[in-house]
Amino acid sequence: MIRFANVCKRYPQRGDALQGVSFHLAAGAMAFLTGHSGAGKSTLLKLIALLERATRGQLFVDGENLSRAPRRRIPMVRRKIGMIFQNHHLLFDRTVFDNVALPLVIAGYRHQEIGRRVRASLDKVGLLGKEKVLPITLSGGEQQRVGIARAVVNKPLVLLADEPTGNLDPDLSRDIMHLFEQFNQVGVTVLIASHDLELISRMPYPRLQLENGRLLNGEIVSKP
């Protein structure tokens, strides 16, 4: 589902963020991306979501070479991908419902279909009763769940998460990881960047370890 072949990313002012990264994450697999702060975890996820472009190398998602994808293809590619951020990126002047609905509105779904999908997503993350409230009134864990609901409302093939438990206590962190496992169990390919080694060491999924932009454990094929 996700394949990197000798991918490099260089920033003009900062130098190489990724150097010669190669790995393959199979469809329906779940894996963790680990490494120190600044190792390149966020950059790698941004390349998959086409928030950044690789400087060299080939990057494939669902068989499509994103390194060659023209600008006009980016919105279509992103519909396959759900992205979750540590700081949520929620609109605090909009309701929970409106935040989750945003990807569907942008994609041009009909009002009735938007309502059905948003409520189904909120139900999956345990927030169905919160659809009319503003995110500012929610706890950190609940805000993260809103972000997850928004990421999966489009029924993506791939779910990416960048330090999704970084601001949460251990109990909430385990709950969030359990949600990712549930999505993976229904066939979604999941890749999570995390520095919480204690938490992920108790979970039976492979790790891709970055150090200074290089993948230490070489090419990994992770099968469901």
Sequence and secondary structure as in RCSB ss.txt:
>XXXX:A:sequence
MIRFANVCKRYPQRGDALQGVSFHLAAGAMAFLTGHSGAGKSTLLKLIALLERATRGQLFVDGENLSRAPRRRIP
MVRRKIGMIFQNHHLLFDRTVFDNVALPLVIAGYRHQEIGRRVRASLDKVGLLGKEKVLPITLSGGEQQRVGIAR
AVVNKPLVLLADEPTGNLDPDLSRDIMHLFEQFNQVGVTVLIASHDLELISRMPYPRLQLENGRLLNGEIVSKP
>XXXX:A:secstr
 EEEEEEEEEETTTEEEEEEEEEEE TT EEEEE STTSSHHHHHHHHTTSS  SEEEEEETTEEGGG  GGGHH
HHHTTEEEE TT    TTS HHHHHHHHHHHHT  HHHHHHHHHHHHHHTT GGGTTS GGGS HHHHHHHHHHH
HHTT  SEEEEESTTTTS HHHHHHHHHHHHHHHHTT EEEEE   HHHHTTS   EEEEETTEETT   EE  
